[in-house]
Structures are given as C-alpha cells and as structure tokens.
Amino acid sequence: MRFESNGADAAKTGSGSGGLAGGTGNGTDVWTIGGKTLRSRFFLGTGRFPSPAVMLQALRASGAEVVTFAVRRVNLEEVADDSILQHLEEGALTYLPNTSGAGNADEAVRIARLARAAGLGNWIKVEISADARTLLPDPIETLRATERLAAEGFTVLPYTSDDPILCRRLAEAGAAAVMPGGAPIGTGLGILNPYLLGLIAEQSPVPVIVDAGLGSAKDAVLAMELGASGVLANTPVAKACDPVAMAEAMALAIRAGRLARLAGRIPELPYASASSAEAGKLFTFRDGTDAGQAAAAAGTAGASRAGADGGDAAAAPAPAELSTEAAAIPLGMAGGTSIASARSATKEAGR
C-alpha cells in the first residue's frame, strides 16, 4: 500500500511518494540527506543507556540507521576498540558524531576535523552551547561553524533553536538538514512551541529533524504531524524504565505521525459538526431549520384533528407558543415535564 505525499514534503525528503516509515525500513518512504538515502526517520543517540547491551537492543527496536555520539566520548586513537563504537555493526549504520562540549565555532570545527581524521566519516552534528544551565545552542557560533564546515565538504546537521529565520540562514550556509530543539536538552518537556516548529518545517528548503527536549512517543507524533522529516532522541529512550520498549514506541510514533501528515488532518473548527447527514433527521434545533417547520406542521395538524373530533381547538397550544416554550425547556427537564410545568418555568424566568 502506497501513500502520496504532498509536494512540500516530497521536496524536503527527496521522495515523490510516501508510506510507512520511521523504523520499518520498508523502502516506501525514503528520504535523502547529503546524498545518502535513508529509510528510517528515527535518529538515535547512544549515551546514557544502562549498558551497551541495552543500547544495542534499543537500537534494533528503533530501526534507526543513523546514530549520534559525542566525539569527546570516543577514543579517537583506537576507534575499533572504543567502548561505544566496538558494539556497533560497522557499515550498517551512518555515524553522526556531534561537537557536544564545544563553546564556539573554532572548537566545533576542530572536533569535526578530528572525527573525520579518525575515520568516523564526514557527517557532523554541530552542537555549540554557551550556557551550562540551559545548554541552549549559540546561534551566532552555530552559523559560523556551519558555514566553515560546509565549505570543507562536511555534511553538516546543526542543532539549533526553534527560530525559523535562523534555520533558513543555516540552510543557506550549507546545512544538509536543520535540527531545531523542541525544548532544552534532556528536559523531557516536549515540544514547547509547535507553532514555530511548524513554520520551520513549512519554510525550510532542507529536511527538518526535531532534536532535544522530547519526553515520550506523543512528542514524536506531534513533531512528524507538524511536518518534520525526522526525529532524533536519546534521553527519552535511554532513561526510560524500559529503554527497548520506548525505542519501539518512538519508532511507531514517528511512523504514525508521518502517515497522519501525509494523509492530511481535518481542519479545526470552532463549533461542532455532525458526522451524520441532515437528510432524514427526525428532530433538529428550533432555529428556523426543518425542526421548526416540523413542529409547526405537527401543531397545525393536531389542531385540525381536535376540531374534527369535536374537541376544543382553542385548547391546543398555537405552534408559535409551543415553539417558544419548548425552546426554553432546560435539557434536564426534557422527558418527564409537562407543558404546563414548562410554561410555569418560562414565566418565572421572564420575571
């Protein structure tokens, strides 16, 4: 079964058709970053897991093809024996080393060059923080590092704030994708400003990967429904009570959000909208619609029958009077209340 994506999504993902993605690897909704075709839309961080064994199980459950790690945590002299990388299947994954710990563009560029020289590839996640408390990205230094690294042939994926203008500038500087955060790293607060992330996804000429601050699968769904191309998560998986189950949950959430985005949600309305057709309806509101006409017709017919049976036609309430009283009956009184009681309640309300 195949699903067609809209033009904007296709342009960002490098695919003209969509389907289920985000950990399945079924090949129906591929996308491209820096010339590399991906089938999963889930990027997984490798830090903070209880053990390497749990990390590997979570990685399998996630279906992720791209893994990220801090270069400062890797033994660059003996990459093959590194405590993190030795557990990963060589060639099966795309490495996305990050510059975590860098405080400016110069430090980030230096870290990226060391990672490439150590054989970790030319993908780099630029992560520059100037505030130890919030770990929010430094926009000016991030832009400078992106420009320099893109000029040196790196596939640059900068971690940035949820600023649509900055994301556009990063794309113009050569970023292969932009990675706005939903909230500060590791907070689990979820997507604090969905409006801005929606704008970024709508306007960005490159893929948008929501990164940082997510707390659970519901945040991944929202990110994808807002138009993100993918999601990167580490702490919500690694620190969950069951990291393997959470990895699978996040993968399924990304699939669901992506499919919902392609399917197209209904518009939000300020008032109720009945799901069944009006045709054939026995009763509706007395606002000039068919219900009012039906009530008037019923009242007229009743008066005619009363006259034909020899009864007092004047005793039957006029349609207009009945309509006014019926409209004033509270919902809780409907069903066991006489017309006389309703008339009394109406008069009391008028006083």
N, C-alpha and C positions, 0 to 999 in steps of 0.2 A: 504494500500500500504506500502510495507516494502523496506528498502534500506540497503544493506550490507555495513558495514564499513570495512576499512582495518584493518589488524592485529594490527598495532601500536596503532590506535585509540581504538580498542577493548580492548587491554591490559591495557590502561590507564583508561578507563571508566568502566571496569568490565562488558562489554556487548559485545556479539559476533555479534549483529546486530544493525543497526541504523535506524533512521527515523526522523520525525519532532520533535524537542524538543526545550526547551527554553521558557517555559511559558504556554505550552499547557497541560502538564500533561497527554498526551495520552498513556504513557506507552510503546511506541515502541522504545525508545532510552534511556533506563535507564542507570545510572552510579552509582558508589559507592565511598563513601569517609568514611574511618574509619568504615567500616562495615554497613553503612547506605545507603540504596538505594534511589536515587533521580531521579525524572522525569524532573524537570526543571533545566536548566543550567544557570539560572539567580539568582544571589545573590543580595539582595537589602539592602542598608544602610538606616537607619531610621532618620538620622539627617538632619537639615537644611530645612525641609519642612515648608510651611507656617502655617500649623496647623495639629494636629493629624488626623482630618477628611480627609484632602487631602492625608496624608501619607497612610491611610488605603485604600483610593480609588486607589492610585497608586500601592499599594501592590497587590490589587485584579487584576488590569490591567496587572501587570507584571507576574503574575502566579508564583512568587518566592516561594520557600519552605524554604529557609534559609534567615534569616535577621540578620544583624550585627549592633552593637551599642557599644559605648564606655562604659566600666564598670564605669568609673568615673562620667558618667551622670546618672547612675541608683541609686536609693535609695535602697541600699542593705539590710537595716533594715526592710523595708516594700516593698518588691518586688511586691506584689499583687496590691499595691496602687501606684506604680511608674508611673510617668507621661508618660512614653513611653510604658512600658510593659502592663499596665492596658488596653490598647486599642487593644492588640494583642490577637488572639484566642489561648488560652492555648492548647497545644497538637497538634495543626495543623501545627505549624512551628518548625523548628530547629533553636535554638538560637546560634549565633556565636558572643559572646562578644569579644571585642578587647581590647588590652592593650594600646590604644592611651594615650599619656601623659607620658609613661614610657621612661626613659632615659638610662636604662641599663638592663641587664638580671635579676638582683636581683629584680628590681621594677616590671618587667613584670611577673616574677614568683609569686611574692606576689599578684599582681592583679588577676592573673589566679586562684590562690587558693581561694581568696575572692569570686570570681564569682561562683566557684563550691560550696563553702560552703553556698552560698545564694540560691542555687537550680537552677542555670542557666545552669547546665549541664557540660559536660567535653570537649565540643568543645571550642577552644580558637584560636583567631587570634592574633598572636604575631606581635605587631607593636611598634617598638623601633626607635625613632628619636633622633639624636644627633645634629641636625641643625634646628634652629627655622625658618630660612628663606626658606629653600627648603623642609623641612620635609622628606628628603630622609632617607631611613632606614639605620641603623647602621649594617653593615654586620657581624661584629665580635660578637656584643652583641646579635644579632638575632640568630646566630648559637648557641651560648651558651644557650640562653633561650630555643631554640627548643630541644636541647639535654636533658636538665633538665626536661622540661615539658613532653616530650615523655616518659621519664623514670618513671614519676609519673602517667602515664596512661591517659594523656590528648590526645585528637585528635587535633593535632597542625597544624594550617594553617598559616605559616609565610608570612607576607608581606615583599617583598624583592625587590632589584633592578633587572634589566634585565641582570643578569650575569649568563650565562649557567653553569659555574663551581660552583658558589655559590649555585645555585638551586640544582645541583647534590649533593653537600655536605649536604644541608638541608634535602634532601630525605634520604640520608644515615644516618643522625642523628635521623630519625624517623618521619619526617613530613608526614602527611597523604596526603597533597597536597601542592603545592607551589604557591605563589601569586605574580608574578612579576608585577611591575607597568609599564604602558605604558608611563607615564610622571609623574612629581611631583603631589602630591595630590591636587585636586581642580583646577588645571590649565586649564583643558579642551583642552590641546594641542594635544590630541590623542596619537596614537602610534608613538613615535619618532624614534624607531629603530626596524622596523619589522623583520629585518634580525636576530637580537639576540633573539627576541621572537619566531621566527620560529625554531631556534636552540634549545631553551629551550623545546619547545613542542615536537620536534623530539627526544630529548635525555632523557627527564625526565621519570623515572620509575613510577611516581605518577601523578595524574591529575594536570593540569596547569590551574589556574584561573587568568585571566588578571584583575588586580586591579589598580585603581588610574589613574588619568590624562585623562580619556576618556571625550569626549565632546559631542558626539551625536551618533546616531544609526550607522552611517557609520564606526565608530571606533569599534563597537561591531561586525559588519560583518567581518572586517579585522581580528580582534582577533580570531574569530572562523575559518576563512579560513586559518589562519596561523597554526592551529592545536590545539588551546586552547580547554580545556574541558568545560570551562565556563567563565562567566564574572561577576565581582562584580562592581556595580555602585551605587553612592549615589548623589553627587553633580550634575551631568548632568541631573538627573531626578528631584531632589528636587528643583533646582534653575531654571529649565526651565520655560518658560512663562506659559506652561500648563503641570504641572508635570504628570498628569494622562495620557495624550496623549503621552508624552515622555516615560513613563513606558511601554506603549503598543508598541511604536515604537522600543524600545530597545529589548523587548521580540521577536518581529517579526524579527528584525535584527539578533538576536542570532540564531533563527530558520533557517533563510536564509543562514547565514554563515556556520552553521553546515551542512546543507544539501549540500551546494556547496562543502564543504570539502569532504564529503563522495562521492559525485558524481564524483569528480576529474576534475579539470580545464584543459584546453588545455595548451600545452607548449607555452612559449613566444618565438616568432621568430623575427629575425632582419629585415626581409623583408615581403612584402605582400604575401599572399597565397590565391589564388582564391577559392571561395566557390563552384563554379560550375566546372564540369568536363571539361577537354580539348577536349574530343571527340565531334565531330560535330561542333566545333567552326569555324566560317567563317573567322575571322581575328585574328591574334596574332602578336606579335612583330617580327620585321625583324631581328632576331638574329640567323638565321640558323634553326629555327623551321619551322613548317608547313606553316607559313605565307610567309616566304621567298620562299619556294618551290611553293606555290600557285601563288605568284606574278610572279615568273619566268615562270611558266606554262602559266599564262594568257598573259604575254608578247609574248611568242613564238606563242601562238595561234592567237594573234592579228596580228602579222607579217605575218603568213600564210594566214589569211583571207584577208589582204591587197593585197598580191600577187595574190590571186585567183580572186579578184575583179578588177585587172588591175591597182591597185594603186601602189605607190612607196614604196616598202618595206623598203627602207633605211630611209624613213621619220619617221617610227615608232621607238621610242627610244629603245635601247637594254635593255634587262631585268636588266643587271647589273647596267647600268647607271640610270635607273628608280629607282632601289633599293636604290642607294646611295643618290639620290635627295630626295626621299620620306622620308628616314630616317632623313634627315637634316631639313625637314619642321617643324617649331615650331607648337605645338599643337594648338595655337590660329589661325594659318593660314589654318588649315585643313578645307575644306568645301567650301571656296569661292576663292581659289587661283589656278591660272593656273599653268601648269607645267613650262611654260616659266618664270613666276614670281618666282617660286621656284628655277629654275636654276640660275636666276639672283641673288637671295638671297644667294644661295650656293657659287657662285663665289665671291661675296662680302665678305662672311665670310672667304673664303680661303685667301683673301688678308690680 
